[in-house]
Amino acid sequence: MNDVGSSRYSSMQESELEVLAVSAIREHRHLIAADEAVYEEWTRVSADPSVSAAVLNSLQDEYVARQKKSEVQQEVLSEIIDALGYVPEVAPDGED
Protein backbone atom coordinates (compact mmCIF):
# COMPACT_ATOMS: atom_id res chain seq x y z
CA MET A 1 0.00 0.00 0.00
CA ASN A 2 1.19 3.52 -0.72
CA ASP A 3 2.20 5.61 2.23
CA VAL A 4 0.32 8.89 2.57
CA GLY A 5 3.27 11.00 1.44
CA SER A 6 3.37 9.31 -1.94
CA SER A 7 -0.39 9.31 -2.45
CA ARG A 8 -1.64 10.32 -5.87
CA TYR A 9 -3.90 12.73 -3.97
CA SER A 10 -1.21 14.44 -1.87
CA SER A 11 -0.70 17.30 -4.33
CA MET A 12 -4.39 18.22 -4.44
CA GLN A 13 -5.88 21.20 -2.63
CA GLU A 14 -7.99 20.50 0.47
CA SER A 15 -11.14 21.80 -1.22
CA GLU A 16 -10.60 19.45 -4.19
CA LEU A 17 -9.94 16.52 -1.86
CA GLU A 18 -13.08 17.24 0.13
CA VAL A 19 -15.24 17.22 -3.03
CA LEU A 20 -13.57 13.98 -4.10
CA ALA A 21 -14.05 12.45 -0.64
CA VAL A 22 -17.75 13.36 -0.52
CA SER A 23 -18.24 11.85 -3.97
CA ALA A 24 -16.37 8.67 -2.97
CA ILE A 25 -18.40 8.36 0.25
CA ARG A 26 -21.65 8.65 -1.70
CA GLU A 27 -20.43 6.09 -4.24
CA HIS A 28 -19.49 3.75 -1.40
CA ARG A 29 -22.96 4.09 0.12
CA HIS A 30 -24.56 3.24 -3.22
CA LEU A 31 -22.29 0.23 -3.72
CA ILE A 32 -23.13 -1.08 -0.25
CA ALA A 33 -26.87 -0.69 -0.88
CA ALA A 34 -26.62 -2.50 -4.22
CA ASP A 35 -24.48 -5.24 -2.66
CA GLU A 36 -27.08 -5.75 0.07
CA ALA A 37 -29.89 -6.00 -2.50
CA VAL A 38 -28.02 -8.69 -4.44
CA TYR A 39 -27.18 -10.55 -1.22
CA GLU A 40 -30.80 -10.43 -0.05
CA GLU A 41 -32.00 -11.75 -3.42
CA TRP A 42 -29.36 -14.49 -3.36
CA THR A 43 -30.34 -15.61 0.14
CA ARG A 44 -34.06 -15.37 -0.70
CA VAL A 45 -33.79 -17.60 -3.78
CA SER A 46 -31.43 -19.99 -1.99
CA ALA A 47 -34.39 -21.06 0.13
CA ASP A 48 -36.55 -21.72 -2.95
CA PRO A 49 -36.04 -25.28 -4.24
CA SER A 50 -37.56 -24.35 -7.62
CA VAL A 51 -34.69 -21.96 -8.42
CA SER A 52 -32.07 -23.52 -10.64
CA ALA A 53 -28.45 -23.94 -9.65
CA ALA A 54 -27.48 -21.72 -12.59
CA VAL A 55 -29.50 -18.82 -11.17
CA LEU A 56 -28.01 -19.35 -7.71
CA ASN A 57 -24.49 -19.48 -9.14
CA SER A 58 -25.13 -16.35 -11.17
CA LEU A 59 -26.30 -14.41 -8.11
CA GLN A 60 -23.37 -15.70 -6.08
CA ASP A 61 -20.92 -14.69 -8.80
CA GLU A 62 -22.50 -11.25 -9.04
CA TYR A 63 -22.30 -10.80 -5.26
CA VAL A 64 -18.63 -11.83 -5.15
CA ALA A 65 -17.79 -9.50 -8.05
CA ARG A 66 -19.59 -6.64 -6.29
CA GLN A 67 -17.67 -7.33 -3.09
CA LYS A 68 -14.38 -7.09 -4.97
CA LYS A 69 -15.45 -3.81 -6.59
CA SER A 70 -16.50 -2.44 -3.20
CA GLU A 71 -13.17 -3.44 -1.70
CA VAL A 72 -11.25 -1.56 -4.40
CA GLN A 73 -13.47 1.49 -4.00
CA GLN A 74 -13.00 1.37 -0.20
CA GLU A 75 -9.22 1.43 -0.69
CA VAL A 76 -9.52 4.50 -2.94
CA LEU A 77 -11.81 6.20 -0.42
CA SER A 78 -9.36 5.44 2.37
CA GLU A 79 -6.49 6.92 0.39
CA ILE A 80 -8.49 10.09 -0.31
CA ILE A 81 -9.45 10.47 3.36
CA ASP A 82 -5.85 9.86 4.43
CA ALA A 83 -4.69 12.64 2.10
CA LEU A 84 -7.50 14.95 3.29
CA GLY A 85 -6.79 14.25 6.95
CA TYR A 86 -10.40 13.96 8.08
CA VAL A 87 -13.75 12.48 7.10
CA PRO A 88 -16.02 15.19 5.74
CA GLU A 89 -19.66 15.46 6.79
CA VAL A 90 -21.92 13.91 4.16
CA ALA A 91 -25.68 14.22 4.44
CA PRO A 92 -27.68 11.05 4.01
CA ASP A 93 -28.92 10.49 0.46
CA GLY A 94 -31.77 12.81 -0.40
CA GLU A 95 -30.86 15.36 2.26
CA ASP A 96 -28.54 17.64 0.28
Beta strands, then each sheet from edge to edge (+ up, - down):
end
